[in-house]
Amino acid sequence: MRTTVFRNLMADEFGAVRAEMLARDHVLGALGGRTVDQALAAGVEPKEIWRAVCDDFAVPPERR
């Protein structure tokens, strides 16, 4: 998954403003205590990050 696709999924699920805020501020245990932005900067695959976000926010399977 490309980062642009990941960012689009985030915006579609949470709205553009909230998605940016979550990416910057919400710490995900599944990503080693990093935020989305920190995980991306560390080279974590966007698909892995998306799975962690979906788990943390109980995104329904049909939108994962």
Legacy VTK file of the C-alpha trace (Angstrom):
# vtk DataFile Version 3.0
C-alpha trace
ASCII
DATASET POLYDATA
POINTS 64 float
0.000 0.000 0.000
1.287 3.438 -0.902
1.348 6.210 1.674
-1.070 8.263 -0.434
-3.570 5.396 -0.441
-3.153 5.078 3.333
-3.740 8.816 3.838
-6.861 8.619 1.656
-8.203 5.691 3.698
-7.616 7.671 6.892
-9.408 10.724 5.502
-12.320 8.633 4.221
-12.739 6.888 7.570
-12.220 9.788 9.975
-12.546 12.969 7.916
-9.536 14.919 6.691
-8.987 17.087 9.768
-9.483 14.319 12.335
-7.296 11.936 10.303
-4.420 14.424 10.406
-4.918 14.937 14.126
-5.008 11.185 14.819
-1.907 10.603 12.701
-0.038 13.258 14.644
-1.309 12.649 18.199
-2.763 9.160 18.744
-0.208 6.661 20.085
-0.721 3.073 18.912
0.565 0.264 21.113
0.698 -2.089 18.122
3.227 0.248 16.538
5.576 0.221 19.505
4.052 3.257 21.171
4.398 5.435 18.090
1.957 7.664 16.294
1.056 7.077 12.657
3.389 9.874 11.564
6.255 8.496 13.661
5.704 4.980 12.330
5.702 6.206 8.732
8.899 8.172 9.349
10.473 5.036 10.864
9.699 3.066 7.705
6.792 0.955 8.941
4.688 -0.244 6.015
1.461 1.780 5.578
-0.587 -1.447 5.392
0.668 -2.486 8.842
-0.163 0.969 10.193
-3.638 0.833 8.650
-4.284 -2.525 10.353
-3.210 -1.055 13.701
-5.473 1.975 13.221
-8.398 -0.261 12.238
-7.900 -2.428 15.317
-7.584 0.540 17.668
-10.686 2.265 16.328
-12.782 -0.857 15.597
-13.119 -0.102 11.886
-15.573 -2.650 10.433
-14.013 -5.407 8.288
-15.685 -4.183 5.095
-13.780 -0.879 5.353
-10.377 -2.338 6.212
LINES 1 65
64 0 1 2 3 4 5 6 7 8 9 10 11 12 13 14 15 16 17 18 19 20 21 22 23 24 25 26 27 28 29 30 31 32 33 34 35 36 37 38 39 40 41 42 43 44 45 46 47 48 49 50 51 52 53 54 55 56 57 58 59 60 61 62 63
